[in-house]
Every structure is written in structure tokens, then in C-alpha cells.
Amino acid sequence: MEEIIFPNQIRMYRRLRGRSMQELADHLSVSLSAISKIEKGYRRVDQEQLVRVAEFLDCPMQDLFVNEQNSQQEIVLAWRREQERRNKINEKSGLKTLGAGLRQIRNEKNLTLIEVAESADMTLSVYHRIEMGQREVSDKEMKNIAKALKMHVDELKSQIKNLDENGFLDEIIQRNDAKYKLLLTPRGAIASFAGVPDDNSKISVYGTPTKDGNIIIDIDDEIKKVDCPVALQGKKDVYAVNLCTRRLGNLLPSRAVLFVDPQDPVGSGDIALYYTSGIEVQIISVRENEAGQLYGVRWNPDEKINFNNDDLQKLHRVVFISL
């Protein structure tokens, strides 16, 4: 299940469009009470419902989430308070231990995030939040995860308990906590990378493909290290990505490595990574229309992506390509 992060912006957009709660309830085929709970952030919305809400309110789906640029200050503060509250609840309820245990077992079985998420009948972002210890797991979901890991649910719980008691999960929990702090500012859930070591000689490479041509970038799943180009040495946020998608067709060879600087301004004519979630990106060409507004283009098949101001924060510029 995809979650609307509390407090969401559905109510604001509904009022801007002059639509009533009842109209939205009828559109989603749910009760008026359910819409009230959804708008207050007390009830989850699945991916299909989220798409339908965005269509009904005629706004980009990502705008329904809180973001620091466009949301009112009191909403951003409430968002932060809720995230901190949930983090404390998660710590007390053992979700951090569960998430760390799942990540450890998945890595031991050489399975990717995508493989487990798909086998467990979950979206990638939902399963990623489970491993981060930021989402509760129902009994049914736990059974599906155990099945995806080729284990019985009791065996899975027992193994996680043993890993925790023997201290094998402490380091993973610490990494997840550090990662969570980077995501605590609502800017589209883009984490900062520290790909270049102090000696500036090597840089981390990330990237595993999805079925729809996107790329997953998980800073805990480094693929390899490569030599850092001289021109990029000293830039701490630079990271590298495998060209593991054929959405670029024959534009670049499959062995190419893209070096990315999230701090470099993106302009027309650039190739960039467009973060559609905290860990999933699309490789796009950045273009400019007659009005001077930037938009993106994907290849094979061609697809135009219109940006709003918040989307520009989700673009990381490709500054060097190694063939």
C-alpha cells in the first residue's frame, strides 16, 4: 500500500478546485468519513486511489505530498512533528529491528529490493520503507515477505530475533537512522550521496534496473567503485550510476557509467536523473519550451514530462559520462 504522508495536501487542492468532500468521496467510491480521515492523514491511500485523486483534482500526483517549497509553514512543521512521532513509535515497536533484519536476510540471499517487493506483491517504495523501519507490517504482508524470501513466516521472525540478539543488526539500524535524517526534510525524498572518498581516487556506482525502464539507486547497495574523473575530484556529493536501462536506445553503450552532481544546476540540453521517488529515477533529456520553461523527454518510446517548480529540485545533472 502506498501511503499519503501526514498531513497531505489533498484538502488544499480540493478547495482550490472548488470541489466538495462528497464529490471526492463519490469519485473514489468511499464514505464521506473516509475522505475526512484521508485528508487528515489518518487513513492510508493505495496507489490506484492516489492516481484517481490526482486526476480528479487535476494536479500532479507528487503535489499531494508535503514539500518545503510549496506547502504552508504550519503544514511543514506538522509534517516534521508527525515524522518524529512516528519514528519514536517505530523505535519502541521494533520496526527498526524488523527492517534491519529483512535487509540483512535479503542481502544474504542475494535478492534485490525489486525482486522482494514484486514477489511480496508490494510497490517498491512501500517495501523500501519497511526495510527502513518506517512502516508497520500487517500479518498478510509479513507472510508475503517471508514467501518472497523463500522462508516460513515463523522461521523469518526467529532468524530476525537471533540476528538482533547477536548484535548483527546494530550497524544496519545506525545506517538507516542516518539515511532517515537525510530524508526528514520534505524535498522529494532525495538523499545526499557521499560517493567520493577522501583520496578522490574512487567513486561509488549504484543502479539496478526495473521492468519499466527506471533505475533504482540505493546508497546501501553499492554495485562497484570506479576511478573518479579528475574534473570531479573534491566534489563530495558526486556519485555514479550504471546505465542499466535501454530507454536510451543506442544513444550510449550499455557499459557506460554516468557521473552525477546533484549540486550542479540543470539546464536545457542536459541529461539528468529525475527522481520519481526516494530511490527510483528516470534518465531524461532536459529541454526548454518557447516560454523558457524546462521539461523532460524520455526515449523508446518518446515521453514528455512537464515539470513544476518542485520537480526541478528532483533533477540531478549528469556531468560526465564514461564510455
Secondary structure, 3 states (H helix, E strand, C coil): CCCCCCCCCHHHHHHHCCCCHHHHHHHHCCCHHHHHHHHHCCCCCCHHHHHHHHHHHCCCHHHHCCCCCCCCHHHHHHHHHHHHHHHHHHHHHCHHHHHHHHHHHHHHCCCCHHHHHHHCCCCHHHHHHHHCCCCCCCHHHHHHHHHHCCCCHHHHHHHHHHHHHCCCCHHHHHHHHHHHHHHCCCCCCCCCCCCCCCCCCEEEEECEECCCCCEECCCCCCCEEEECCHHHCCCCCCEEEECCCHHHCCCCCCCCEEEEECCCCCCCCCEEEEECCCCEEEEEEEEECCCCCEEEEECCCCEEEECCCCHHHHEEEEEEEEC
